Amino acid sequence: MRSGLSYSAEPAEEERELEDVYLKLLTLIERLHRQLLDVIKDELDRVGQTNINAVQALLLYNIGDAELTAGELRSRGHYLGSNVSYNLKKLVESGYISHKRSSADRRSVRVSLTPAGFEIRERLAGLFDRHLDSVEKVGDVSVTMVETTILTLDGLERFWADQIRFQL
C-alpha cells in the first residue's frame, strides 16, 4: 500500500503494522454496518413488519422528533444523496413520514415522523435498550472500550472529511 525508501527496519515494520490494522478496521466498519442492518431486519421480521427495510427503519430512528430536510439528513452524514431521497419517498408513500414545504424556502421539503413512523422508532429504541442490558455481560464490551472506540472513529471521521474537504 505504501511506497518509499525506508532507512531502518523499524519504521517499515510500523508502517506494515499500521497498514494491516487500518485495512482490518475498514473491513470491520463495513461489516459492522451490515450486521447492524441485519439485526434491525431481524427485529422487523420478528414482529411481521415487512413493508419497511432496515435502512428505512434506521432512517426513521435517526429522524426521531426532528423536522428535517433531505439535505440536513445528508449533511449529518447518515445517508447518500439518492439513497435518502428514494427512502424518504418510500417512507412517505408507506405513511411513516409526513412532508410539507418549508415556509422559509418553498423549494425545500421538511419531513417528520407520523405516528406509524414513531412506532418503528420506538421498536428500534426498545431493541437498542435490550442491547444495552446485555452488551457488557454477553458481548464483553465495557464503557471504556466504547469510549475509546468513539474517539478512534471520531478521529477517522475527521481525517476522511479532511481528505475530501482539502483534497489531500
Salt bridges, closest charged atoms under 4 A:
GLU30 OE2 - ARG34 NH1 3.50
ASP42 OD2 - ARG46 NH2 2.12
GLU43 OE1 - ARG46 NH1 3.38
GLU43 OE2 - ARG123 NH1 3.56
GLU43 OE1 - ARG130 NH2 2.70
ASP45 OD2 - LYS41 NZ 2.70
GLU67 OE1 - LYS100 NZ 3.48
GLU67 OE2 - ARG110 NE 3.43
GLU72 OE1 - ARG110 NH2 3.54
GLU93 OE2 - LYS89 NZ 3.95
GLU93 OE1 - LYS90 NZ 3.79
ASP105 OD1 - ARG107 NE 3.11
ASP162 OD1 - ARG165 NH1 2.90
